[in-house]
Amino acid sequence: MKKILIIDDNHQNRLLIKMILEKNGYIIIEADSGINGIKLAEQEKPDLILLDMMMPEINGWEVMKTLKGNVNTMNIPVIIFSALDEISEIDADGYISKPIDLIKLLEIVSEMLK
């Protein structure tokens, strides 16, 4: 089974994403902050990371920079989600706009983890 790390400070967002992905056979790990997400990515080596861009303390841009700059996490694909329109500077493998369309998210995750 494929392991997915959700990094989002919003509990409700994590819960919704977790529910649909677990129903489809994925193992879900949750981080409620960017700092915890970076730590879990290194420890758990997920197959995919779902990353919210707008978080307090350390935002998604900083998390992405840290993950892509770390030899232990640099090859883990990352799908970002954001309400922002301008994200062209981000080195992500996929993008979902907010509010999150859970069906579209599932399609992208399934395709990425084939």
Phi, psi and omega in degrees: 000140181280142183254130181238132176258124175258122177246107182201134179282348182268112182301318182298317178299313180300318182298313180297313180296316180301315182301311183290324181286321177296322177298338180257017169091012179266149172271129185246134173242140183240141172231133183266006177204163178296320180298313178295324179297317178298315179299314181293324178299317179292318183286315190266341182048062181294162177281340183202148176239132172254120192234123173281140182274329184258098179223153176287172179065281179236117185277177183299326179297317179291321177298313181300315179301317180293314181297315183286342178266000183253124182302333181280340184234355188297336182263003177281123178295144182233129171252125179260154172227138185199155173271353181284144179276326187261100181230020186297340183278352186274136179268061182261162179268347179195164183217136174233131178275154176264147359295148187286126173275105187296327178293316178296318178301314179300319178298315181294316179299313180300317181293317183292329185261015178297000000 
